[in-house]
């Protein structure tokens, strides 16, 4: 006879490495567990073990399956990974079916559309949700694939209105779309708001890649440093060695190499933000929401961000930060100089940063909305 306890919640987050999506999946899993839910994960055999180790530390059980992706991109690496996934597909389907039979989850939360496609035979409209952390291109093949998903899913849970708009452009029924802003643990105390010292510390936090706008920030920083020699630029995040090498050479060529500090990945986010005076999010791509902008806000940091994707839903221009156009280093430099030169503006933005973060992106609000959705009957 089965227990009268509620059936578990299964989160399919097959992470090769940890980025914003995986951080939020951990936040959700830990939060649900603290609210008395039984939570299990499915993650991927193809990974660097970071996500698996974090799940273990959090006490969240996980099944490791050969779940990756099938790509139409005709590069050698993508073709190799696709062939490998096809080879393991029968075993994946068999093992996933065993996971479902063993757990009998009342809800399954998916975080990647490639995995939805691989697990399509098992999707149920009364049980499965897709938690969408990225924009969906408005192309015919995506309209077809997401049309299949819409018929088999309870709903799409979007991390921002901007992401929701990308679904509407595909023709997804509004009744299938929900928006729940991400929410994170408030690890900063009200007394730990950073204070400016003799050196003005500018930071960028997150994965280091061309689409994140590091090139634009270096160009802008070179202009700013000519006017404010006491400035430093701190770069936090993992990167491919070739790209980081190119950035380092560029900083030297711009004459600011010794004022650019490289920190790689730092797990303690409060350690990062408590040692900065200004956070920059210069994304070139459509940012689904902007986790680093939210994290900076909790630490009372003003943010300068580009008007890309969901960033304007995090940063209200002239309230908790400034917004600039993407790939415009001169405009970014002007905004940075404005914050440096105007202590009253800096104080105004910093004062609102924490308030906006706690009101809009608190973990309890996030969990309450997710739990309500999981319990809803429609």
N, C-alpha and C positions, 0 to 999 in steps of 0.2 A: 504494500500500500504506500502511495506517495505521501510525502510530507505536505503539511498544510502551508509551509513557508512559500513565499512568492518565488516563482521561477526566476532564474538568473538573467542578467543582461550580458550579452556578448558584444564585445567591441572588436571589429576586424580592422586592425591597424598594422599592416604588414610593412614595417619601416625598414628601409635599407640603412638609414641614418636618422638622427634626431634633428628635426627642424621645428618650426612653429606648430605644424599639425600634430606632431608627436607629443610636443609639450602639452598641448591642449587635451589630447587623448588621455595623457596621464592625469591632468587636472580633473577631467571628468571622471575617470575611473576611481581615483582616490576619493573624490567628493561623493560619488554614489555609494562607495563602500562605507564611508563615514555616516551616511544617511541610512545605513542598515540594509543596503542592497548587496546581493551576491553578484560580483562582477568577474568575468573572465575575458581574456584576450585571445585573439588569433594574430600571430605575427609571422614574419617571413624567415625562411631558412637563409635567404640571401640578405645578410645584414652585417654590420660591423660590431654587433653585440651590445652597443650602447643602449638601445631601447630595451632589449631583453634584460640587461642588468638593472636598468631603472625599474622595470616591472618587478623584478625580484626584490629590490630594496623596498618597494612600496607594498610588498606582500600580495601582489596581484597575479594570480595564476595565468599561464599562457600556454597555448598549444602552438608549436612551431611547425608550419606547413610550407610546402614548396609553392608559395604563391608570389608571383612576380607580375610581369606584364607582357602583353602582346602588342607589338608596335608595328606600324606601317612605314616607319622611317627606314630608309634603305642604307643605313650605315652598318659597317661590319659588327660593331658592338651591339647595336640594337637587334640585328638579325640573329646574332649568337644567343642573346638573352631570350629572344622570342622562340627560337628553336628549342632551347633548354626548357622553357616553360611548357611548350607543346608536348615535349617528351614526358614531363612530369604531370601533365594534366589529368590522366586517369587516376593516378595515385592521389592527387590533390582532391579530386571530387569524392573519391572513396573516403579519404580521411576526414574531409569536412562533413560529409554525411554522418560519419561516426560521432564527430563533435556535437552535431545537432541532436542526434539520438540520445547521447549521453547527458547533455546539459538541458535539453528541451527549453531553450531560452524563450522568455516571453517577448523580448525585443532584441533585435540585432542591429547594431549601429555600424555602418560601413563608412570608410573614410577615403576610398580611392575608386575611381570609376573603372580602372583596369580590373580591379578585383571583383567589382560588381559584374563585369562582363564575364569573367571566368566562372563566377558562382551563380550565373543567371538562372540555371535550372532550380536553384533552391530558394529564390526570392519569393516572399509572400507579402501581399499588400496589407495584411493585418499585423505584420511583425517587423519587417525590414525597413530601415530608414537609411538615407544617404546624407551624411554630414559633410557638406560641401565647403572646402577650404580654398577653392581655386575658381577662376573664371573659365567658362566653357565657350570655346570659339563658336561663332555663329556660322557654321559650315554645314553642308548637307549631311555629311557622315555623322556629325554630332547630333543633328536633329533626329536622325533615324535611331541612333543608339540610345539617346536620352528619352526618346519616345517609348522604346522598349522598357527602359527603367521605370518611367512614369506609370506604366500599366502594372508593374509588378512591385512597386514600393508603396509604403504607407505615405511617405512624403520626402521631400528634400529639405534639409535643415541648412540654411545658408548663414555664413558668419557675418554677412553685411548686406545692406540693401543693394550695394553695387554688384555683389555676386548674384543676388536674386534677380536683378535686371538682366544678367546674362542668360538666365534660364528662361525668363519671359520672352527674350528674343528668339529662343528656340521653339516657342509655341507651347511651353509647359503650362498646364492649367494652373491658374492662381491658387486654386484650392489645394494643390499639391505642394505649395511653397510656404515655408516658414522661415523667419529670420530670428536667430538667437545670437546676440553678440557674445563673443568669447568673454570669459571672466577668469581672472587669475587671483592667486593668493596675494594678499597685501602683506608683503614682507618688510615694508618700510614703516617705521614709526614716525609719528608727527615730529619727533625731535631729531630725526636723522636727515632732515632736508639739507642737501649740500650747500655749503657756503663758499663764495668765491674767494680765492686767495690771490697771491701775486701773479700766478700764471692762470690764464683763462683756458680751461680744458674743454675742448670740443670732442664729442665722441660719435662714432657710428657703431651699431651693435647688430650682429646677425651674420648670416652666411655671406661670405665675400665672393661676389660674382658680378659680372658686367651688368646684368640686369638690375642690380641693386644701386647702381649709380656711383660707385667708388671713384671712377674716373672723373666724373663731374665734380665730386666733392674735393678731390685733389686740386683741380683747376681753380675752384672757388677759394680753397684754403690758401693757395699761393697768393691770390689777390689780397685776402684778409691779412695774411702775415706781413705783407709789405706795410700795412697801416698799423698793425698791432703785433709787434715782435714778441710779446710775451705769450702769445697763443701757442697751444699745442693741439695736435690732432691725434686722438687715440682710436685705433681700429681694433675692434673685438670681433672674432669669428673665425671659423675654419675656411680654408680656401685651397684650391689647387695650387701647387707650388709654382706652376708656370705663370698663372695669372697674378699671384702675389708678387712674384719676381718682376713682372712687368710693371706693377704698381710701384714697387720700391724704386725701380729705375726711373720711372716717371717723376716720383717725388724728388729724387736727386736732380734730375734734369730741370725741374721747376725751382730748384734752390731751397727746398724745404725739407729735405730728407732727414736731417737730424731733429726736426720738430714733429715728425710723424712717428708715433710709437705703436708697435705691433704687439698684440696680446694673445693672438689665437683664441681658442675657446676658453671662457671662464664660466664655470658652473654657477657660482654665487652671483646672482644678478644684482643683489644689493651692493656687493663689493664694486661692481662696475659703476652703477649710477651714482653712488654716494661720492665718487671721485670725479664727477663730471659737473660742468656748469651749463652745458647745452648739448642736446642730442639732435643729430641730423638723420633724417630718413629720406635720402635723395633718389628714391626708386625710379627707374626708367619704365619698368613694367607695371601692369595693373596689379597693385597690391590688394589681396583679398580683404585685409583689415589693417594689419600693421602692429604685430605683437610688441616690437621694440618701442613703438610710440606709446603704447599702453603701459608697458613696464616703466618707462621714463616718467610718465605722468604720476604713477604711484610714488615715485621718489621725489616729486616736486620739481621735476626738470622741465623747463620750456623745450618745445620741440619745433624744429623747422622741417617740414615735410613737403613732398611734391603732391600735386593734385592728381594722384593716380589711384584709381580704384576706390577702395574703402577708406583711404587715409583721411579724406575730408569728413568722414563720420567719426573719426577719433580726434582730429585736430580742428578746432573751431578757430578760424583766422582772427587774430587779434585778441583772442580770449585765453586759450591755453597754449598757443603757439602761433606760428606763421606758416602760410602755405605759399609755395612758389610753383612755377611751371617746371615740368621735367626737362632734363637735358639743357638747362639754361644756367651755366655756371656763374655768369655775371649777375643774374637775378638772385641766385643763391648767396653769392658773396655779399651783395647789398643787404640781404636779410640778416646774415650773420653779423655784419658790421653794425647794423641797427640795434641788434640785441646787445652786442658788446658795449656800444657807445651810450646806451640809454638805460641806466640802472633802474629807473622807475618802470620802464616797460618790462625789463627783466623780472622785476619784483611782481608786477601785475600778472605776467604770464605764469611765473612759478607759483604764485598764490592760487591761481585757478587750476593749475595742472593736476594737483592731487585731488581737488574737489571733483573735477570732471571725471577723473579716473575711477574714483570710488563710487560715484553716482551711476556711471554708465557701464563700468566693466568690473564690478565687484564679483567675487566668486559666488557668494550666496545667491545673488540675483540670477547668475548664470545657471547654477544648479537647480534653483527653484523652477526656472522656466523649462529646463530640460526634463526635470522630473514630471512636471505637469504635462508636457508633451508625451512622455513615455506612458503616462497613465490615461491619456485621453482616448476616447473611443472613436474619434473621427479625425 
